[in-house]
Amino acid sequence: MSFSNLGLSTPLQEAISKANYENPSPIQIKAIPAILNKKDVWGLAPTGSGKTAAYVLPILEMFQAKPTVKSRSMPVLVLVPTRELATQVEETVSVFSEFLPRKVKSMAVYGGVSINPQMVNLYGTEILIATPGRLLDLISKNAVDLSELEILILDEADKMLNLGFKEEVDEILSSLPKKRQNILFSATMDEPVEGLTAKLLRHPVRIEIAQDIVTPAQIKQSAYLVTPENKGPLLRFLINEGNWEQVLIFTSSKRAADNLAAKLEKHGIQAQSFHGDKSQGARTASLHSFKKGTLRVLVATDLAARGIDIQFLPYVVNYELPRSPKDYIHRIGRTGRAGSEGEAISLISEEDAHHFKVIQKKMKRRVELIDSRNLGF
């Protein structure tokens, strides 16, 4: 199956090719035709499965047959849980719009930055990507008109509800026109998501992509048994000895992220921390530098586990293990995306060993545990 079989025009196929997408992922194969046929879509698919392109591509295609109408009325709304995902979706729209004869204005709005420039720039926006809180702020100021909304997308619905946005989402849904196309994607299916799905979707095309399809063999996993005091020296050794040039490292707390980034810098390894206490400007700048390859190491908390999307990120390191196997999957899913190869490395202390066995059991995959003493640590 190729993208040419999915009903996408030549300009979109050119942009897809330029972005180095070779073949559509399972979620894209099923979702793109359904969205083009104006069906409601319910997609259960894990991180890294290509959900964003699965809805961005058909929506851009649909706009090619629509006249350009500049107003404050939004035909398409994408609701997302985090600022980083909002930015990622907007970047995806931009990438795939490059060769389109009919341009589509998109805009990402989120909290943590001034609302006034967002209000000024909203006019003429056709695809609005928003976090729930900021969208409600804009609605209260009459800066956004959703009365003629045609398509609603909820991306990472589970994360949105887990972060406590249920009331905001309900308020937004109550303000929308009843006749519209609805698209909902979630990495997991729990009771809150099931309730939202039942309320939102009408006779949806149901798409379920199993986790083992997208946590693939192309992610090489390894782990090092190491004492807590030797984690830092071992990490620096691995980065320098392997000549790793783009490394995403996960810690369990903001303080640990700041401390680790500072220690790496002190030892001559360019690094910055990335977490919720950083200003939006600082986070945006760090992520931009990391994606460009001008920043070698980004040290992040789990805030970034679903918010960072780099197609060919080669290395992810679990400096500290996450609390749940699901979070582990989200972390390592930052690498090995779009069919590319990637490597996930975990640093395991003796007290982590049992928890790491639980993660492997849930993953149904054994990870080689290397004794760091053999490397002198």
VOGUDREN-787111 format. One record per residue (C-alpha): x, y, z; residue in three letters. Coordinates in steps of 0.1 Angstrom, whole numbers. Each point is the difference from the previous one (the first is absolute). Layout:
BEGIN
+-------+-------+-------+------+
:    xx :    yy :    zz : resn :
+-------+-------+-------+------+
:     X :     Y :     Z :  Ala :
...
+-------+-------+-------+------+
***
This chain:
BEGIN
+-------+-------+-------+------+
:    xx :    yy :    zz : resn :
+-------+-------+-------+------+
:     0 :     0 :     0 :  Met :
:    13 :    35 :    -9 :  Ser :
:   -13 :    35 :     7 :  Phe :
:   -11 :     2 :   -37 :  Ser :
:   -27 :   -26 :     7 :  Asn :
:   -16 :    20 :    28 :  Leu :
:   -17 :    27 :   -21 :  Gly :
:    26 :    28 :     6 :  Leu :
:     9 :    24 :   -27 :  Ser :
:    34 :     4 :   -17 :  Thr :
:    10 :    31 :    20 :  Pro :
:    -6 :   -18 :    33 :  Leu :
:    19 :   -30 :   -13 :  Gln :
:    29 :    22 :    -9 :  Glu :
:     1 :    14 :    36 :  Ala :
:    -3 :   -35 :    14 :  Ile :
:    30 :   -11 :   -21 :  Ser :
:    20 :    31 :    10 :  Lys :
:    -7 :    -8 :    37 :  Ala :
:    15 :   -35 :    -6 :  Asn :
:   -32 :   -19 :     7 :  Tyr :
:     3 :   -31 :   -21 :  Glu :
:   -31 :   -20 :     7 :  Asn :
:   -31 :     8 :    20 :  Pro :
:    -3 :   -15 :    35 :  Ser :
:   -29 :   -23 :    10 :  Pro :
:   -19 :    29 :    16 :  Ile :
:     5 :    22 :   -31 :  Gln :
:   -12 :   -28 :   -24 :  Ile :
:   -33 :    -3 :    19 :  Lys :
:    -6 :    36 :    12 :  Ala :
:     8 :    21 :   -31 :  Ile :
:   -28 :   -16 :   -23 :  Pro :
:   -25 :     1 :    28 :  Ala :
:     6 :    37 :     7 :  Ile :
:    -1 :     9 :   -37 :  Leu :
:   -34 :   -18 :     0 :  Asn :
:   -11 :    23 :    28 :  Lys :
:    -5 :   -28 :    25 :  Lys :
:     5 :     4 :    37 :  Asp :
:    32 :   -18 :    10 :  Val :
:     9 :   -17 :    33 :  Trp :
:    37 :    -9 :     1 :  Gly :
:    17 :   -19 :    27 :  Leu :
:    37 :     1 :    -9 :  Ala :
:    32 :     4 :    21 :  Pro :
:    25 :    28 :    -2 :  Thr :
:    22 :    -1 :   -31 :  Gly :
:   -27 :   -15 :   -22 :  Ser :
:    -4 :    30 :   -23 :  Gly :
:   -33 :    13 :    14 :  Lys :
:     7 :    37 :    -8 :  Thr :
:     6 :    -6 :   -37 :  Ala :
:   -30 :   -23 :     0 :  Ala :
:   -23 :    29 :     5 :  Tyr :
:    21 :    30 :   -13 :  Val :
:     4 :   -15 :   -35 :  Leu :
:   -37 :    -6 :    -8 :  Pro :
:   -11 :    33 :    15 :  Ile :
:    25 :    19 :   -22 :  Leu :
:   -13 :   -20 :   -30 :  Glu :
:   -36 :    10 :     8 :  Met :
:     9 :    36 :     2 :  Phe :
:    12 :     0 :   -36 :  Gln :
:   -36 :    -2 :   -12 :  Ala :
:   -12 :    28 :    23 :  Lys :
:     1 :    37 :    -7 :  Pro :
:    21 :    22 :    23 :  Thr :
:   -22 :    20 :    24 :  Val :
:    18 :    23 :    24 :  Lys :
:   -19 :     5 :    33 :  Ser :
:     1 :    -9 :    37 :  Arg :
:   -20 :   -31 :    -6 :  Ser :
:    21 :   -32 :     2 :  Met :
:    -9 :   -29 :   -22 :  Pro :
:    25 :   -24 :    17 :  Val :
:     9 :    -3 :    37 :  Leu :
:    27 :   -23 :    13 :  Val :
:     0 :    -3 :    38 :  Leu :
:    33 :   -12 :    16 :  Val :
:    11 :    -4 :    36 :  Pro :
:    34 :    18 :    -1 :  Thr :
:    17 :    29 :   -16 :  Arg :
:    27 :   -22 :   -15 :  Glu :
:   -26 :   -21 :   -18 :  Leu :
:   -17 :    31 :   -13 :  Ala :
:    32 :    12 :   -14 :  Thr :
:     8 :   -34 :   -15 :  Gln :
:   -34 :    -1 :   -18 :  Val :
:     5 :    34 :   -14 :  Glu :
:    34 :    -9 :   -13 :  Glu :
:   -15 :   -31 :   -16 :  Thr :
:   -26 :    21 :   -18 :  Val :
:    27 :    23 :   -12 :  Ser :
:    22 :   -28 :   -13 :  Val :
:   -28 :   -17 :   -20 :  Phe :
:   -13 :    34 :   -13 :  Ser :
:    32 :     9 :   -19 :  Glu :
:   -12 :    -8 :   -35 :  Phe :
:   -37 :     5 :     3 :  Leu :
:   -15 :    24 :   -25 :  Pro :
:   -27 :    11 :    25 :  Arg :
:    17 :    12 :    32 :  Lys :
:   -15 :    -8 :    33 :  Val :
:     6 :    23 :    30 :  Lys :
:     6 :   -20 :    33 :  Ser :
:     8 :    13 :    34 :  Met :
:     9 :   -15 :    34 :  Ala :
:   -12 :    17 :    31 :  Val :
:     9 :   -10 :    36 :  Tyr :
:     5 :    15 :    34 :  Gly :
:    33 :    12 :    16 :  Gly :
:     4 :    28 :   -26 :  Val :
:   -18 :    33 :    -6 :  Ser :
:   -35 :    -4 :   -13 :  Ile :
:    -1 :    33 :   -19 :  Asn :
:    22 :   -10 :   -30 :  Pro :
:   -20 :   -32 :    -3 :  Gln :
:   -32 :    21 :    -2 :  Met :
:    14 :    23 :   -26 :  Val :
:    12 :   -29 :   -23 :  Asn :
:   -31 :   -22 :     3 :  Leu :
:   -19 :    17 :   -29 :  Tyr :
:    -1 :   -22 :   -30 :  Gly :
:    12 :   -31 :    18 :  Thr :
:   -15 :   -32 :   -15 :  Glu :
:    17 :   -26 :    21 :  Ile :
:     1 :    10 :    37 :  Leu :
:    22 :   -22 :    23 :  Ile :
:    -7 :     8 :    36 :  Ala :
:     4 :   -11 :    36 :  Thr :
:   -34 :     0 :    18 :  Pro :
:     7 :    28 :    25 :  Gly :
:    14 :    25 :   -25 :  Arg :
:   -29 :    -7 :   -24 :  Leu :
:   -25 :     8 :    27 :  Leu :
:    18 :    32 :     8 :  Asp :
:    -2 :    10 :   -37 :  Leu :
:   -37 :   -10 :    -2 :  Ile :
:    -7 :    22 :    31 :  Ser :
:    16 :    30 :   -18 :  Lys :
:   -20 :    -7 :   -32 :  Asn :
:    32 :    -5 :   -19 :  Ala :
:   -11 :   -34 :   -13 :  Val :
:   -33 :   -10 :   -17 :  Asp :
:    -7 :   -37 :     0 :  Leu :
:   -36 :     3 :   -12 :  Ser :
:     8 :   -13 :   -34 :  Glu :
:    25 :   -27 :    10 :  Leu :
:     1 :   -29 :   -25 :  Glu :
:    27 :   -23 :    14 :  Ile :
:    10 :    -6 :    36 :  Leu :
:    31 :   -21 :     8 :  Ile :
:    10 :   -10 :    35 :  Leu :
:    36 :   -12 :    -1 :  Asp :
:    13 :   -20 :    30 :  Glu :
:   -34 :     1 :    17 :  Ala :
:    12 :   -22 :    28 :  Asp :
:    28 :    23 :     9 :  Lys :
:   -24 :    30 :    -1 :  Met :
:   -23 :   -17 :    25 :  Leu :
:    28 :   -12 :    22 :  Asn :
:    13 :    35 :     3 :  Leu :
:   -34 :    11 :    14 :  Gly :
:   -15 :    17 :   -31 :  Phe :
:   -33 :   -18 :     1 :  Lys :
:   -20 :    30 :    11 :  Glu :
:    16 :    23 :   -26 :  Glu :
:    -6 :   -26 :   -27 :  Val :
:   -36 :    -4 :    10 :  Asp :
:    -4 :    38 :    -1 :  Glu :
:    15 :     2 :   -35 :  Ile :
:   -21 :   -28 :   -13 :  Leu :
:   -32 :    17 :    12 :  Ser :
:     8 :    31 :   -20 :  Ser :
:     5 :   -18 :   -34 :  Leu :
:   -26 :    -6 :   -27 :  Pro :
:   -15 :   -35 :     1 :  Lys :
:     6 :    -7 :   -37 :  Lys :
:    37 :    -6 :    -4 :  Arg :
:    26 :   -27 :    -7 :  Gln :
:    17 :   -13 :    31 :  Asn :
:    34 :   -17 :     2 :  Ile :
:    14 :   -13 :    33 :  Leu :
:    34 :   -16 :     5 :  Phe :
:    12 :   -15 :    32 :  Ser :
:    30 :   -21 :    10 :  Ala :
:   -20 :   -18 :    27 :  Thr :
:   -37 :    -9 :     6 :  Met :
:   -12 :     5 :    36 :  Asp :
:   -33 :     9 :    14 :  Glu :
:     2 :    38 :    -4 :  Pro :
:    10 :    -4 :   -37 :  Val :
:   -28 :   -25 :    -6 :  Glu :
:   -25 :    25 :    15 :  Gly :
:    13 :    28 :   -23 :  Leu :
:    -1 :   -23 :   -30 :  Thr :
:   -36 :   -10 :     6 :  Ala :
:   -10 :    36 :     3 :  Lys :
:    20 :    14 :   -29 :  Leu :
:     0 :   -25 :   -28 :  Leu :
:   -28 :   -11 :   -24 :  Arg :
:     3 :   -34 :   -17 :  His :
:    38 :     4 :     0 :  Pro :
:    25 :   -19 :   -21 :  Val :
:    19 :   -18 :    28 :  Arg :
:    37 :    -5 :    -5 :  Ile :
:    22 :   -18 :    26 :  Glu :
:    37 :    -4 :    -5 :  Ile :
:    17 :   -25 :    23 :  Ala :
:    30 :    13 :    20 :  Gln :
:    24 :   -26 :   -13 :  Asp :
:    -4 :    14 :   -36 :  Ile :
:    15 :    33 :    10 :  Val :
:    24 :    -8 :    28 :  Thr :
:    20 :   -19 :   -25 :  Pro :
:    31 :   -20 :    -4 :  Ala :
:    17 :    30 :   -15 :  Gln :
:     3 :    15 :    35 :  Ile :
:    30 :   -17 :    14 :  Lys :
:    -3 :    -2 :    38 :  Gln :
:    28 :    -5 :    25 :  Ser :
:     5 :     6 :    37 :  Ala :
:    30 :     5 :    23 :  Tyr :
:     1 :   -11 :    36 :  Leu :
:    17 :    29 :    18 :  Val :
:     2 :    15 :    35 :  Thr :
:   -18 :    33 :     4 :  Pro :
:    33 :    19 :     5 :  Glu :
:    14 :   -14 :   -32 :  Asn :
:   -30 :     9 :   -22 :  Lys :
:    14 :    34 :   -10 :  Gly :
:    35 :   -12 :    -9 :  Pro :
:   -14 :   -30 :   -19 :  Leu :
:   -24 :    22 :   -20 :  Leu :
:    29 :    24 :    -9 :  Arg :
:    21 :   -30 :   -11 :  Phe :
:   -28 :   -14 :   -22 :  Leu :
:    -6 :    34 :   -16 :  Ile :
:    36 :     7 :    -7 :  Asn :
:    11 :   -35 :    -9 :  Glu :
:   -29 :    -6 :   -23 :  Gly :
:     3 :    36 :   -15 :  Asn :
:   -38 :     5 :     6 :  Trp :
:    -9 :    33 :   -15 :  Glu :
:   -38 :     1 :     7 :  Gln :
:   -11 :   -15 :    33 :  Val :
:   -33 :     4 :    19 :  Leu :
:     4 :    -9 :    37 :  Ile :
:   -29 :    -5 :    24 :  Phe :
:     1 :     6 :    37 :  Thr :
:   -28 :    -4 :    26 :  Ser :
:     0 :    36 :    13 :  Ser :
:     6 :    36 :   -12 :  Lys :
:    28 :     4 :    26 :  Arg :
:    18 :   -31 :   -13 :  Ala :
:    -3 :    13 :   -35 :  Ala :
:    15 :    33 :     9 :  Asp :
:    28 :   -17 :    20 :  Asn :
:     9 :   -25 :   -27 :  Leu :
:     0 :    27 :   -28 :  Ala :
:    23 :    21 :    22 :  Ala :
:    24 :   -29 :     6 :  Lys :
:     2 :    -9 :   -36 :  Leu :
:     8 :    36 :    -9 :  Glu :
:    27 :     1 :    27 :  Lys :
:    16 :   -30 :   -17 :  His :
:    -1 :    15 :   -35 :  Gly :
:   -31 :   -16 :   -13 :  Ile :
:   -25 :    26 :   -13 :  Gln :
:   -33 :    -6 :    18 :  Ala :
:   -32 :    18 :    10 :  Gln :
:   -29 :   -10 :    23 :  Ser :
:   -36 :    -1 :   -12 :  Phe :
:   -30 :     0 :    24 :  His :
:   -31 :    18 :    12 :  Gly :
:    18 :    26 :    21 :  Asp :
:    18 :    13 :   -30 :  Lys :
:   -16 :    30 :   -18 :  Ser :
:   -17 :    -8 :   -32 :  Gln :
:    26 :    21 :   -19 :  Gly :
:    29 :   -20 :    16 :  Ala :
:   -17 :   -33 :    -8 :  Arg :
:    -7 :    10 :   -36 :  Thr :
:    36 :    11 :    -5 :  Ala :
:    14 :   -32 :    15 :  Ser :
:   -22 :   -22 :   -20 :  Leu :
:     8 :    19 :   -32 :  His :
:    37 :    -2 :     6 :  Ser :
:    -2 :   -37 :     8 :  Phe :
:   -21 :    -8 :   -32 :  Lys :
:    25 :    20 :   -21 :  Lys :
:    29 :   -19 :    15 :  Gly :
:    17 :    30 :    15 :  Thr :
:    -7 :   -13 :    35 :  Leu :
:    15 :   -33 :     8 :  Arg :
:   -19 :   -12 :    31 :  Val :
:   -35 :     9 :    12 :  Leu :
:    -8 :   -12 :    35 :  Val :
:   -38 :    -2 :     5 :  Ala :
:   -27 :   -11 :    24 :  Thr :
:   -30 :   -21 :   -11 :  Asp :
:   -17 :    32 :   -10 :  Leu :
:    19 :    -4 :   -33 :  Ala :
:    -7 :   -37 :    -4 :  Ala :
:   -28 :     7 :   -25 :  Arg :
:     9 :    35 :    -9 :  Gly :
:    33 :    -5 :   -18 :  Ile :
:    -3 :   -13 :   -36 :  Asp :
:    33 :    -3 :   -18 :  Ile :
:    -2 :   -24 :   -30 :  Gln :
:    36 :   -13 :     2 :  Phe :
:    10 :     4 :    36 :  Leu :
:    27 :   -26 :     5 :  Pro :
:     3 :    -3 :    38 :  Tyr :
:   -23 :     0 :    31 :  Val :
:    14 :    -6 :    34 :  Val :
:   -19 :    -8 :    32 :  Asn :
:    23 :    15 :    26 :  Tyr :
:   -28 :    -8 :    25 :  Glu :
:   -28 :   -25 :    -7 :  Leu :
:   -35 :    13 :    -3 :  Pro :
:   -27 :   -12 :    24 :  Arg :
:   -20 :   -20 :   -25 :  Ser :
:     7 :   -23 :   -29 :  Pro :
:   -23 :    21 :   -21 :  Lys :
:    22 :    31 :     6 :  Asp :
:    31 :   -21 :    -9 :  Tyr :
:   -16 :    -8 :   -33 :  Ile :
:    -8 :    37 :    -6 :  His :
:    35 :    10 :     8 :  Arg :
:    18 :   -25 :   -22 :  Ile :
:   -26 :     7 :   -27 :  Gly :
:    18 :    33 :    -7 :  Arg :
:    25 :   -20 :   -20 :  Thr :
:    -5 :   -26 :   -27 :  Gly :
:   -28 :    21 :   -16 :  Arg :
:   -12 :    -1 :   -36 :  Ala :
:    19 :   -32 :    -7 :  Gly :
:    34 :    14 :    11 :  Ser :
:    23 :   -18 :    23 :  Glu :
:     6 :    12 :    36 :  Gly :
:    16 :   -10 :    32 :  Glu :
:   -15 :     1 :    35 :  Ala :
:    24 :    -3 :    30 :  Ile :
:   -10 :    -3 :    37 :  Ser :
:    22 :     5 :    30 :  Leu :
:   -11 :   -25 :    27 :  Ile :
:    10 :     0 :    36 :  Ser :
:    -4 :   -30 :    23 :  Glu :
:   -32 :    15 :    14 :  Glu :
:   -14 :     5 :   -35 :  Asp :
:     6 :   -36 :   -11 :  Ala :
:   -34 :   -15 :    11 :  His :
:   -19 :    29 :   -16 :  His :
:    19 :    -4 :   -32 :  Phe :
:    -9 :   -37 :    -1 :  Lys :
:   -37 :    11 :     3 :  Val :
:     4 :    24 :   -29 :  Ile :
:    16 :   -28 :   -21 :  Gln :
:   -29 :   -23 :     8 :  Lys :
:   -26 :    25 :   -10 :  Lys :
:    19 :     7 :   -32 :  Met :
:     4 :   -37 :    -7 :  Lys :
:    35 :     6 :    -9 :  Arg :
:    33 :    -8 :    18 :  Arg :
:    27 :    27 :     2 :  Val :
:    36 :    -9 :     4 :  Glu :
:    14 :    12 :    34 :  Leu :
:    37 :     9 :    -2 :  Ile :
:    21 :     2 :    31 :  Asp :
:    17 :    34 :    -1 :  Ser :
:    28 :   -13 :    21 :  Arg :
:    13 :   -17 :   -31 :  Asn :
:     5 :    36 :   -14 :  Leu :
:    17 :    12 :    31 :  Gly :
:   -30 :    16 :    18 :  Phe :
+-------+-------+-------+------+
***
